């Protein structure tokens, strides 16, 4: 018999008698415990079952209504819900949810946290990922970087020779992560954005930089300036570069010659190619993709 010890006792003139003694094993903390029997009157059981069914049904209806509120109209039509549920409230709800993700990413930002670096043997190919057509290289000969919103009250224009002779060149091998789902590791070189900020300080109330490429084109080849907002805390991050070289060679037009922004702690859409101007401002400036429904902080 399991978990039992048998003791034999002998009495005068009688056969030995077997006595069973139960021995309990210690109950493991993670061990399965026997179910406790609960007795309930049939009337109470019917009442609770009916209540649980109603609560479940109400929750299912609420979930369906919520889905109808946030899902695209095309999806609703496929589900047999042709009613147009687009509204300013729906847009506000979706934007608010997106903003929560931004707020969390911004709260977790640390100027001392660095993204991983790699070796040259780990370098991979990079896509030419302009939003539209690749610009014609003819713009490079007349290229200048314009700085505005400076503490001096002046606007400064710098060419690539000014930048390469005035500032130290820093190198790093980091990953560029695209919002489309691909990434690539490259060997970058250029000046630190923080060095530019120290050399040409922004006005005291500035908290943001508007980084723009006026040479950007749309898919049809028409002018389509690309602009992006970058908080100055991220601009001062030690891995944020104004890159002039990639994989040991000067940038080509495909990768934003002669100067592009490299922000490894942000998604690729913040890494503006062919920068032509940087403007420092107190309030968050317009952002190309944020105006088209994407996140505005885009931290990784």
HELIX and SHEET records of a PDB file:
HELIX    1   1 UNK A   42  UNK A   70  1                                  29    
HELIX    2   2 UNK A   73  UNK A   78  1                                   6    
HELIX    3   3 UNK A   88  UNK A  108  1                                  21    
HELIX    4   4 UNK A  120  UNK A  122  5                                   3    
HELIX    5   5 UNK A  137  UNK A  142  5                                   6    
HELIX    6   6 UNK A  160  UNK A  166  1                                   7    
HELIX    7   7 UNK A  193  UNK A  199  1                                   7    
HELIX    8   8 UNK A  232  UNK A  235  1                                   4    
HELIX    9   9 UNK A  253  UNK A  255  5                                   3    
HELIX   10  10 UNK A  268  UNK A  270  5                                   3    
HELIX   11  11 UNK A  290  UNK A  292  5                                   3    
SHEET    1   A 2 UNK A   4  UNK A   9  0                                        
SHEET    2   A 2 UNK A  17  UNK A  22 -1                                        
SHEET    1   B 5 UNK A 156  UNK A 158  0                                        
SHEET    2   B 5 UNK A 145  UNK A 148 -1                                        
SHEET    3   B 5 UNK A 277  UNK A 281  1                                        
SHEET    4   B 5 UNK A 208  UNK A 213 -1                                        
SHEET    5   B 5 UNK A 226  UNK A 231 -1                                        
SHEET    1   C 4 UNK A 170  UNK A 177  0                                        
SHEET    2   C 4 UNK A 183  UNK A 192 -1                                        
SHEET    3   C 4 UNK A 240  UNK A 246 -1                                        
SHEET    4   C 4 UNK A 249  UNK A 250 -1                                        
SHEET    1   D 4 UNK A 170  UNK A 177  0                                        
SHEET    2   D 4 UNK A 183  UNK A 192 -1                                        
SHEET    3   D 4 UNK A 240  UNK A 246 -1                                        
SHEET    4   D 4 UNK A 260  UNK A 263 -1                                        
END                                                                             
